[in-house]
Amino acid sequence: MFKQRKHKTFNYQPRFSKESQTESGLDSNADTKDFISKWRQNKGTKVKTRGAMSMRVLIIILVLLLICMYVLEKKYM
């Protein structure tokens, strides 16, 4: 009655299969060692990311907001 769709077929080849590793040869060993040495050099340097606001500032703002709400409520009621 209706046309039935055929199953999809995929030609998937895994990135790290045994066949692809044997084809690459020993050239990747030199690249790997170079990468590892660069990694060890840069491992000690930490980049400090600065957030938007610290927790202390957020708590102070919250307390001031609550105080302002309390004062305004007492003034207009």
N, C-alpha and C positions, 0 to 999 in steps of 0.2 A: 504494500500500500504506500508507505513512505520510503524514501531512499534512506537506507541506513548508512551511516558514516563508517568509513574504514578506520581501523585503529591507526594512530599515529606511530611512526617509527622514528627513532632517533639514532644518530650515529655518535654516541657519546664515547669519548676517549678520556680516561682519567688523566689528570695532570701529572701525577706522580706514580705512574705505572712502572713496572720493572723494565719494560721494553724501552720507554723513553729515557730511563736512567742509563741504560747501556749505550744508547745512541749518543748521549751527551759527552761521554768519555771523561777524561781527567781534567779537562779545561775548567770545569766548575769548581774543582778543589782549590785552585788558586784564588778564584773570586770569593769563595766561602771564607778562606783564611783572611783575605783582605777585609771582608766585611766584619769578621769577628774582631780583628784588631782595631778597626774603627769603632766598633761597638764598645769595646773595653775602654778606649780612650774617652769616649763621650759619656760613659756610664756614670762617672763621678760628678759631672756637671749637672746641677739641678736647675731647671728653669722654674722660677716661682711665678705661678699664675695668680693674678690678683682678681679676686672676686668683686662683685658689684659693691657689696657692703659687708662688713664683718658682723658677727652675731651680736657683739656688744652694741653696735650702733642700732641694729634692728630692735633690740630690747629697749633701748633708751627711747627710740621713736614710739614704740608701743606704749610705754609708760606715759610719755607726754601726751599721746593721743587720748589715753584713758582719763588723765587728769583734765584735759580740755573738755572732754565729754561730760565729766562730772560737774565742772564749773558751769558749763552752759546749761546743763539740766537744772541746777540749783537756781541760776539766775532767771530763767524763763518759766519756772513753775512755782 
